[in-house]
Amino acid sequence: MTNSSILRAVTGAALGLVSAFAVTAAMAQEAKPTTPIDIGYVELAKNPMLDPERAYYMVPVRPFGSPLPGAELGIADAQTIGKVIGVDFGLKSELGDSIDDINATVRGWSGEGMNFVIADLPATELLALSDAVADLPVTIFNIAAGEDNLRGADCRANVVHMIPSFRMLTDATAQYLVSRHWKNILVLQGPSPADQQMVDAMQQSAKFFGARIVEVRPFLLSNDPTNRERGNVALVTGGTDYDVVYIADSDGEFARFAQYETNLPRPIVGAAGLTPKAWSWAYQKHGSSEVTQRFEQLVPRHMDDQDWAAWISTKAVVQSVLRTKNGDYPTLLAYMFGEKLNLDGGKGNPLSIRPWDHQLRQAIPLATTNAVLDEAPITGFLHQTNDLDTLGVDQPQSACRFPG
Amino acid sequence: MLNTSVLKRLVSRLAPLALILATVGAAEAAGTGYLFVSNERSNNILVFDPANDYAVVKDIKTSRRPRDMHFNNDHTLLYVACGEDDVIDVIDVATLEIVDQIPTARSPEMFVFNKDQTELYVSNEENSTVQIISMKDKIIVNEIPTGAEPEGVILSEDEKTLYATSEVADMVHVIDTATGTVVDNVIVGTRPRRFILTKDAKELWVSDELSGEVSIIDRATNQVINTLTFVPPGFRPVDVTPVGMTINESGTTVYVGLGRANHVAFVNVATHEIEDYTLVGSRAWETRLGPDEKLLYVANGLSDDVSIIDLETRKNIRTISAGRIPHTVLVDDK
């Protein structure tokens, strides 16, 4: 981050009454020698999650744009702390054509002393990168892939998941539905492997919280007359009764046209309608609107799930550096995965990382396109140690086994 | 009480006599006794009369998102920071009408006056500064950059030092008011919010909302010398989100609103011991003492009400309905 952009972040929408004297004064406290700490940021040059062919960008599953500004906001937020503790927090970002490319980038950065890299990658690519850099003192923040296998059988010690898992999202949805006594759920499943994982997660959530899956029906995004039963929303939701329709659609293109088209007049949740999210720009509690406003000062668009995950990743690093008085890499990791981590994510209760699968504990707002209606854990859903652990796979059920 | 409010009305009408009358009034009476509650979401200040079973005397429509409130020194005017309209509304206590406005930068939340009320210090969350506003000209005379989301501000007794929290940078900025510069920073817990100064002027207490603590700073060294952790019965540390704090006149007790833990804590200032917890409404933030320190009023942000605690028994004896998201309570006892 350059000095001018720091100043921009600090002065924000000032009235023009700020004297240059005042601006420099706060920064000029004492000239401690500064240690640079850079955080890396990698994504694919052809980011499949932003592919315009994949889905219309206003659907909840498609990010509004590259989440890089989320990380930039985190670095801007860290400048004051950096000045005080003598650390110059910075960000390096690279696009890669392939995982080999990104691996080379991360190796270069690691050689310069970098320990933390934010990765905006789909699940398969994330695993490939994590295995490729496993020999380095590098921890990767997953800000995009919600697949539960990454937190279960395929977990990796060098990956931390800042984006919620599918299971956390379906748990949030199930809690909401159960709290409203909408317990009979018709599940519509899209064709992708991620959709299969979401359906698996929803089935576990329903079982855990006492809802009932009436039926799981596959859908197709197609007008093919020979497949009418699977392509037509009214037909695919006909012939049975239910309280609510849950749509597992990782592309969102089918779900986008499903509301008000169901055979019975029933609400839709999941990929359309009421969507469980990591972040919503319409979130207003817990100081969240201030985070969103700072983000919108950096980039003229709404802040979304992946942006928040990138922002909170930088925050995890900054807090670990601050609270360990700039400890070495093992000390930083011990703090980050320990009980004392106390992140202010703008989502209420302080956030920390589950040691058993490296998933960030966090509240899940349930949002429409322009309003947050509730947030999970829904009132009344309790856990014996931390209510945030009612969302996602709990320690006893976890299939993740870190070496050593 | 009635006399005083009549007197205040006279004061506002008869400007030339104001000074004399106000002096007489202050010597004789204890204000209207009214309880003022600012409500962030319903954009109003509700005025209750404790002497008349807490009947609503007036619903004052303010600018949007009214939050922190302060009286002027003789309690003829009430100031309220309105975050959504970038303004501090000025209310005539006698007529309960808005009579003036002071423009600020974006999103003012907490503010303090200097002693003679010629200057006002206000934190501005969105552009991360504390502004110094001249009350005479109603213009911003200086602006001091802080960490992101500055919140609590407090001025030392000698007015030489201003303290401001940064919610995002987890620190307290120590600001020299003469030069308008940050001269020191004290790292505290997560999301520091509000302050009190102990009466012996030795300690600065800071509520840390997200880490559920109060950090106690030794003002001579600017070091945190103690950290209080609150765990009221039936709650876990993660549910405790302290924000509002009040100290009594004799400086022996601090009352801390514990936010989502729905309790107020009573802390012994001399020993730093947490003596009691009292159950109140949902998300208890700002606390304020009633006349003669017999009652404590607590704004409950998420149950839209105000709890009234009897300080003799430390029990919640009554709850009155407020507007939507009550932010600050204030009693006109002068």
Interface residues (C-beta under 8 A of the other chain):
Chain A: A9 V10 T11 G12 A13 A14 L15 L17 V18 S19 A22 V23 A25 A26 M27 A28 Q29 A76 D77 T80 I81 V84 I85 G287 E290 Q293 R294 Q319 L322 N342 L343 D344 G348 N349 P350 T385 N386 D387 L388
Chain B: A105 R106 E125 E126 N127 S128 T129 I140 N142 E143 I144 P145 T146 G147 A148 E149 S166 E167 V168 A169 D170 M171 H173 T179 G180 T181 V182 V183 D184 N185 I187 G189 T190 R191 L210 S211 R236 V238 D239 R260
